[in-house]
Amino acid sequence: MLLLALDTATPAVTVALHDGSDVIASSSQVDARRHGELLLPAIDRMFAEVGLRLDAVTGIVAGIGPGPYTGLRVGLMTADTFGLALGVPVHGVCTLDGLAYAADLRGPFVVATDARRKEVYWARYTDSRTRVTEPAVDRPADIAEQVAGLPAVGAGALLYPETFPKAHEPEHVSAAALARLAAEKLAAGEELPAPRPLYLRRPDAQVPKNYKVVTPK
């Protein structure tokens, strides 16, 4: 097994390789505006570091969000393209699940990432591998009662200490955590979701409501 894992759902552009036993290489760069510029060079450097070629990959793991439209589609389109070119399966993993796995907390807790617009993408967990709510996007004040008293991880939690007073790192997801989580699930015979994006809200760019259709005379 050689899994290539990647995620661009947060400001982190993160990639990793897992050989079936553990992560053998990884790289993460935080730059919310350069996902498209940074992802492929990071993958190239990682393969050069371990002396392997892309055609050695037997599967791809992609973080499916939730995340902003522009960043998230960079990773998912790259994963789909590699999967088609190599003829290997592409597996999706919720980005929040990767953060929860990396946090390795015991007992109920929350993962929250920055959704911008003064909102967070979030979900509740009973342990590092068990999510008990569907990913959602909300204003922190609107979910204060649901998360009260719970530890929290992620950039969204760190941004809003009034709602998440027990917030701590990791701030962003790592592809290394995604790879380890996916490898565990695959080894246990668990099915992973299709690599389809969790946007949770409409993109910013929309057709104007009063758009006038111009017809030729």
N, C-alpha and C positions, 0 to 999 in steps of 0.2 A: 504494500500500500504506500502511495505517496499522495497526500492531500495537499492541494494548494488552497489556502484560506485567504480571504480578503474582505475588507469592510470599508465602505466610504459613507456610512450613514450618519457619522458624527464629524466634527472637524478633524478627526484623526484619519489619515490615510495609512492603513495598517495591513500588512501581509505576513504570511507565515507558511512554513512547510512542515508537515507531520508525516513521519515515516511508518506509522502504525504502532510505534512504541512511545514516541514523544516528539515534541517540536525540535527540529534540527536547525531551523533558521527563522528569524523574524525581523521585521522592521516596522517602525511606526514614526510618522511625521505628522505634526499638528499644523494644519493650514486650511481653514475652511473655504478658501477661495481657489485652491489649486489642485483639487482632486484629479482632474483630467490630466494635468501636467505631471503629477508626482507618481501616479499609480504604476504605470508600465515601467518607468525607470527603476522603481523600487523592486518590482518583480525581477527585472533583469539582473540587478545587483545581487539579489538574494540567491538566484540560481548560480551566478558566477561564484558567489562565496562558498557554496557547497560543492561546486564542480559538477552540477547536474544540468540536464537539458529539460526544456518544457515538455518534450514528448515522453518524459519519464513519469509524468503525472497520471494517476489512475482515477482521480476524482477531484472535484472542486467544491469548496464550501464558500458560500457568499452570505454576508450579513444582509438581511432583507429589511432592516429598519425596525421600528419606524424612524424616519428621517426626512429631511428636506428633499424635495423633488430633484433638484439639480445634482447634489452630491450623491444621493442614493443611486440614481440611474447610471452613474459612471461605473460603479462597482458591479452592478447587476448586468449591464450590457457587456462589460469585459468578461465576466464569468460565463455568460451565455455564449459569447464568441469563442472563448477558449474551449468550452465544452463541445461546441459543434466542430471546431477545427480538429480537436484531438479525439473526438468520439468517446468522451468519458462523461459519466453522470455529473450533474451540477446539483448540489444540495443547498437548501436554504436554512439559515439559522437566525432566529430573532436576535437582533442586536442587543436588546435588553437582556436576553437570556445569557449572552456572552459576558456582559457586565456582571450579572448575578453570579455566574460560575467563577469568574475571576475574584469576586469579593470573598467567596468561601465563608459566608456567614452562617451561623446556626440560629434557628428560630426565625420568626417572621421579620421581613424587612421589605424595603421598597427600592426599586431602581428608577431613576428619573434622569432623562437627558434633556438638553436644551432644545426646545422646539421653536425658539425665537417668538416674537410677538407677545412676550411676557407669558409664555405657556411652556409646559413640559410634556414630553412623552414619558409615560410611566406605566408601571405594573407592580403588583404585589407578589411576594414569594414566601413560601414556607421554609425553603432551604435553597441552597445554591443551584439545585437542578429542578426545582418544582415551582412553576408559575401558577398562581391561583386566580388571576384576573387577566382578561384580554388587554393587550396594549391599548392605551387611550391617550388623547391629547386634551389637556385642561389647563386652566389657570391654577397656579398653586393654591391660592386662597380658597378655590372651590372644592379642593380635595383635602383640605386641612383636617377635617374630622376623620376621613378615611385612613389617613396616614399618621394620625397623632400618636406620638410615643414610639414610633418605629424607627430603627436605624435606616439610613438611606445612603445609596451610593450613586455616583454619576454627576456630570456637570450640572444638570438641572437641579439636583439636590443642593449642590454647593452654591448655586446662584441664589437660592431662596431659603436662607437659614431660618427665617421666621416660620416657614411651613415645615422645614426639615432640619430641626435643631441638632439632630444626631447624624448629620451628613459627613461622609468622609470618602476618600479615594477607594477604588480607581475612578478617575474623572471620565476617561474615554474608554471605549472598548478596545481590546487588542485582538488581532487575528490569531495570536497564539492561543488565547482562551477559546475562541470560536473553534479552532482546529481540535483542541483537546476535547471539548464538549462533543463535537460532531463525531470524532473517532470513538469516543465512549459509547455514544448512542448507536452508531453503526455496528460496533463490535457486539453490542447487546441485541442486535436485530431490530432496533427501533427504526421506524420510518421518520425521515426528515421532510419538512414541508418543501413544496416546489419553490424555486427561487423567484418568487413574485413579490414586488415591493409592497411594504406597508406604509403608504403615504399618510393615511388617516385624515387628510384634508385635501382640498383642491389646490392645484398649483396657483402661484401668485399671478401668472400671466393668463388672462381670460379675455374673451371677445367682449367688447363694450356692449352694455345692455341695449343702447339705442343705435346700434350699428345699422347704417343705411346701405342697403344693397343697391349697387349701381348696375343697371341693365343697359345693354347697348341699344341704341335707337335703330 
